[in-house]
Amino acid sequence: MLGFLARRLLQAVPLLLLISGLVFLLIHAAPGGPLAIYLSNPNVRPEDIERLRRALGLDRPLWQQYWSWLVAFAHGDWGYSFSDGRPVAIRIVERIPATLELVGVSIVTALALTVPTGVLAAVRRGGWFDRITTTGAIAGISLPAFWFGLVLQIVFAIGLHWLPSSGRTTPGWAGGSGGLADHAQHLLLPVTVLAVVQAAGWSRYLRGSMIETLAQPFVLAARARGIPGRDVILRHALRHAIGPVLAVVMVDAALLASGAVVTESVFAWPGLGSLFTEALARRDYSVLMALLMLTSTAIVLFNIVADAAHALVDPRVVEP
Amino acid sequence: MWRSPLGLRRLAILVAAVVLLGAAGACARRDSATPPSNDLLIVGYDREPDTLNRFSTHILEDIQTCIVEGLTTTDEQMRVVPLLATEVPTVQNGGVRLRSDGGMDVSWKLRPGVRWHDGRPFTSADIKFTVDAINGPSYNPESTDGFDRISSVETPDALTAVVHYKEIYAPYDIQFIRGTLPKHVLEGRDIDRARDYNRSPLGTGPYRVADWKAGEYILLERVPHYWRGDNYPRIRRLMFKFIANTNTRINQLKSGEVHVVALVPWDKKRELAGLPSIVVHRTPGNAYEHVTLNERQFPPFADVRVRTALILALDRELFTKTILDGLAPVAHGSVQPVSWAYTDRITRYPFDPSRARALLNEAGWHVGPNGIRQREGRPLAFTLITQAGYAIRENIAQAIERQLRDVGVDVRVALHDGTALSAIWFEGRFDAMLHWWQMPSDPELTTFFAADRTPPAGRNINYYKDDALTALLYAADRTVDRAQRTELLHRAQAMISDAVPEIPLYSVTRLDAVPASLQHFKGNPTNTGIFWNVHEWEIK
């Protein structure tokens, strides 16, 4: 097992290097740079642009910029943000709690929706529950998050006045935000969007996986041994069927952990996703690189974790 | 006993807990939608500032305006009025002296009794320090425009600063509109990295930063002894909430979670019309939407007959009545009615497609078999670029495409994101572009129309060349006398309107949504923004 992990981690290093090079090239290939935004101000003259370009080191050849970024990044120095001059690490770290909170609650909620829906739909395949959830899942997968989010805002914040439309807390009252209940209120709408969209996809995987499993001989054998139906499904079939679904959940979780870009933007959620949107619009190269590398690393690591988990369940995976 | 791998029961309990918490909270709802009061006014702001140092930022300075004050400011009619100066220096009042060597001296008299927020007096030494820092090698401000023409600053006494210019600089009166840097805080420091100042600047204005929560908000609180007297400002705290998404910002306004939204998009005006608690304030703006015609990239634009035909073929009145919902008037030139340099003695072009067709025929562009005009086998076809995700621009671009097609001109619309668009025009890699310039409050047209001001030296991206106009514009820049300068600028505007180097479409009107109960809101057409008189604001 340790050898397996070591091998996978070693393989990850050249992969991440390759990704960093590609990402660096891609974000520099997009037209406009961190200084493009200055151009619309008629008081910023060409001399100013040139001076700022030199100050930010953007006048050097691209490979030099990449190399100095890579060396610094490898030493844990993520550089300074091109837009506000603060250390990139600080800008990212201050956004992490908001994203973890939103994504954590969303994933838990999505799983809570996924498991019963997927299992029941598979067991009662073709029944009314299956049909309703299939329709619901298709709707959930097809809903654009930004649209769904805005509709929820219009209904629950503007129409009914039950919930705040967006943001993470209600700031400013008597010098502070409203505590746990206030937090939960702000979480409800964005979590609904993320959880519904994720659960729609995941429950489809689980349903498919369960149907396949339920048709296998060991399920029949379990039933033949007289094990009650409920135990056959939950203890035998679900355990077998959930493996591949967990792999998907892991990758989605890694993607979400680096920021639910659209949902965070629609709900003015101060997490990594809105930081990414902002950095992209301003071509804040150093923040973009750090965020994209975090995402890539998270995906690679979560994949390794998912494989390791799979290996624990099924020792054949470890063999080359 | 084997358990479900996810701890189904625990999951269910967690979810139930979150839902219950939310529900409990919902029942206890009280304050997400607190009405605006003199205790707290909440502004829905479209972005988080990069820095609060006014000389380092490249975005609008609304928040900074509440904290840091300039020697002058611009009022709701775009007039330059004194703020920390006792008056605006002019030749008439002796504040401006033209030297025989071609330079000029401007004497600023400072308002006595003004103190920085830390209690230290504001003096002429701060002005000298600001000029020296901006012109010095160690600080990287956004722009050194104007400052680089200053040779030195003299401070004969604490309340007088004499600024010596190497040459005549007409917009001298807004040189210190962004404020000054406090010498006692920043002297000898690396200003680019002075995080304390850049995140919470020391100013002389009515507010100071109380809290900046990254990604969420900046909270300002009133300073205890503002120089205008303890009655000001009337509102105790101002909060700027960062809500980048326009729909979300408008939703927060409707639900009462924010009270003020500056620069409401025109297509949102109708949504707000039915709200009794909100007033949408209209201010004639100093920007104008237009189509830039790049002569270098698309040579047919070099023919004045073609350019004139294009403007005649567009029903600009129809655009403003329909797409703009009557909120913005047609623009006929690059100087807008709000500016002191505006004149209506210029050539105006009506909607006249038959004259447009005749002009194109005269220029040798005849309708080909596919309905598109051509000359010497080449079609009159170009690409119009504009900003993506900006509904009004996308609609206007489509209308232009359609109306020009009616006179046989083939237009293809291409959309780009804002940052990409800036880079494209800077490099001159486009045929035509639909966009606006936010004009400076001083009507300096040189950078947009002088022959030698094509990028990178300026913003003449029509690549229009007219030596007589260029000479006239530079003469206006070197004239301080307001009457003479006005005359020169009127002549320049007339020349521009005859030559049609670009197609002006409409004058941009600012829409700002504020509470109906807010008193003394005046608005502002310039980049100074609506907060220039925030000390007077009051909820009644």
HADDOCK unambig.tbl for C-alpha pairs under 7 A between the chains (distance, minus, plus):
assign (segid A and resid 31 and name CA) (segid B and resid 420 and name CA) 4.66 0.50 0.50
assign (segid A and resid 31 and name CA) (segid B and resid 423 and name CA) 6.24 0.50 0.50
assign (segid A and resid 32 and name CA) (segid B and resid 419 and name CA) 5.44 0.50 0.50
assign (segid A and resid 32 and name CA) (segid B and resid 420 and name CA) 4.70 0.50 0.50
assign (segid A and resid 32 and name CA) (segid B and resid 422 and name CA) 6.70 0.50 0.50
assign (segid A and resid 32 and name CA) (segid B and resid 423 and name CA) 4.61 0.50 0.50
assign (segid A and resid 36 and name CA) (segid B and resid 419 and name CA) 5.82 0.50 0.50
assign (segid A and resid 36 and name CA) (segid B and resid 422 and name CA) 5.61 0.50 0.50
assign (segid A and resid 36 and name CA) (segid B and resid 423 and name CA) 5.80 0.50 0.50
assign (segid A and resid 37 and name CA) (segid B and resid 419 and name CA) 6.14 0.50 0.50
assign (segid A and resid 37 and name CA) (segid B and resid 422 and name CA) 6.91 0.50 0.50
assign (segid A and resid 38 and name CA) (segid B and resid 58 and name CA) 5.92 0.50 0.50
assign (segid A and resid 39 and name CA) (segid B and resid 422 and name CA) 6.39 0.50 0.50
assign (segid A and resid 40 and name CA) (segid B and resid 422 and name CA) 6.97 0.50 0.50
assign (segid A and resid 43 and name CA) (segid B and resid 143 and name CA) 6.40 0.50 0.50
assign (segid A and resid 43 and name CA) (segid B and resid 145 and name CA) 5.94 0.50 0.50
assign (segid A and resid 44 and name CA) (segid B and resid 142 and name CA) 6.69 0.50 0.50
assign (segid A and resid 44 and name CA) (segid B and resid 143 and name CA) 4.88 0.50 0.50
assign (segid A and resid 44 and name CA) (segid B and resid 145 and name CA) 6.82 0.50 0.50
assign (segid A and resid 45 and name CA) (segid B and resid 143 and name CA) 6.91 0.50 0.50
assign (segid A and resid 45 and name CA) (segid B and resid 458 and name CA) 6.99 0.50 0.50
assign (segid A and resid 46 and name CA) (segid B and resid 456 and name CA) 5.53 0.50 0.50
assign (segid A and resid 46 and name CA) (segid B and resid 457 and name CA) 5.73 0.50 0.50
assign (segid A and resid 48 and name CA) (segid B and resid 142 and name CA) 6.90 0.50 0.50
assign (segid A and resid 48 and name CA) (segid B and resid 143 and name CA) 5.78 0.50 0.50
assign (segid A and resid 48 and name CA) (segid B and resid 144 and name CA) 6.89 0.50 0.50
assign (segid A and resid 52 and name CA) (segid B and resid 140 and name CA) 6.84 0.50 0.50
assign (segid A and resid 83 and name CA) (segid B and resid 50 and name CA) 5.74 0.50 0.50
assign (segid A and resid 84 and name CA) (segid B and resid 50 and name CA) 4.33 0.50 0.50
assign (segid A and resid 84 and name CA) (segid B and resid 51 and name CA) 5.71 0.50 0.50
assign (segid A and resid 108 and name CA) (segid B and resid 11 and name CA) 6.78 0.50 0.50
assign (segid A and resid 109 and name CA) (segid B and resid 15 and name CA) 5.84 0.50 0.50
assign (segid A and resid 112 and name CA) (segid B and resid 11 and name CA) 5.91 0.50 0.50
assign (segid A and resid 112 and name CA) (segid B and resid 12 and name CA) 6.24 0.50 0.50
assign (segid A and resid 157 and name CA) (segid B and resid 255 and name CA) 6.06 0.50 0.50
assign (segid A and resid 158 and name CA) (segid B and resid 254 and name CA) 6.35 0.50 0.50
assign (segid A and resid 158 and name CA) (segid B and resid 255 and name CA) 4.74 0.50 0.50
assign (segid A and resid 162 and name CA) (segid B and resid 26 and name CA) 5.62 0.50 0.50
assign (segid A and resid 163 and name CA) (segid B and resid 26 and name CA) 6.25 0.50 0.50
assign (segid A and resid 164 and name CA) (segid B and resid 32 and name CA) 5.96 0.50 0.50
assign (segid A and resid 165 and name CA) (segid B and resid 252 and name CA) 6.26 0.50 0.50
assign (segid A and resid 170 and name CA) (segid B and resid 32 and name CA) 5.79 0.50 0.50
assign (segid A and resid 181 and name CA) (segid B and resid 21 and name CA) 5.88 0.50 0.50
assign (segid A and resid 181 and name CA) (segid B and resid 22 and name CA) 6.34 0.50 0.50
assign (segid A and resid 181 and name CA) (segid B and resid 25 and name CA) 4.79 0.50 0.50
assign (segid A and resid 182 and name CA) (segid B and resid 25 and name CA) 6.36 0.50 0.50
assign (segid A and resid 184 and name CA) (segid B and resid 18 and name CA) 6.69 0.50 0.50
assign (segid A and resid 184 and name CA) (segid B and resid 21 and name CA) 6.06 0.50 0.50
assign (segid A and resid 184 and name CA) (segid B and resid 22 and name CA) 4.96 0.50 0.50
assign (segid A and resid 185 and name CA) (segid B and resid 22 and name CA) 4.77 0.50 0.50
assign (segid A and resid 185 and name CA) (segid B and resid 25 and name CA) 6.13 0.50 0.50
assign (segid A and resid 185 and name CA) (segid B and resid 26 and name CA) 6.68 0.50 0.50
assign (segid A and resid 188 and name CA) (segid B and resid 22 and name CA) 6.61 0.50 0.50
assign (segid A and resid 234 and name CA) (segid B and resid 4 and name CA) 6.90 0.50 0.50
assign (segid A and resid 235 and name CA) (segid B and resid 2 and name CA) 6.65 0.50 0.50
assign (segid A and resid 235 and name CA) (segid B and resid 4 and name CA) 6.98 0.50 0.50
assign (segid A and resid 265 and name CA) (segid B and resid 244 and name CA) 6.95 0.50 0.50
assign (segid A and resid 265 and name CA) (segid B and resid 245 and name CA) 6.29 0.50 0.50
assign (segid A and resid 266 and name CA) (segid B and resid 245 and name CA) 5.91 0.50 0.50
assign (segid A and resid 266 and name CA) (segid B and resid 248 and name CA) 6.12 0.50 0.50
assign (segid A and resid 267 and name CA) (segid B and resid 248 and name CA) 6.85 0.50 0.50
assign (segid A and resid 268 and name CA) (segid B and resid 243 and name CA) 5.33 0.50 0.50
assign (segid A and resid 268 and name CA) (segid B and resid 244 and name CA) 6.92 0.50 0.50
assign (segid A and resid 270 and name CA) (segid B and resid 215 and name CA) 4.56 0.50 0.50
assign (segid A and resid 270 and name CA) (segid B and resid 216 and name CA) 5.84 0.50 0.50
assign (segid A and resid 281 and name CA) (segid B and resid 419 and name CA) 6.68 0.50 0.50
assign (segid A and resid 282 and name CA) (segid B and resid 419 and name CA) 6.93 0.50 0.50
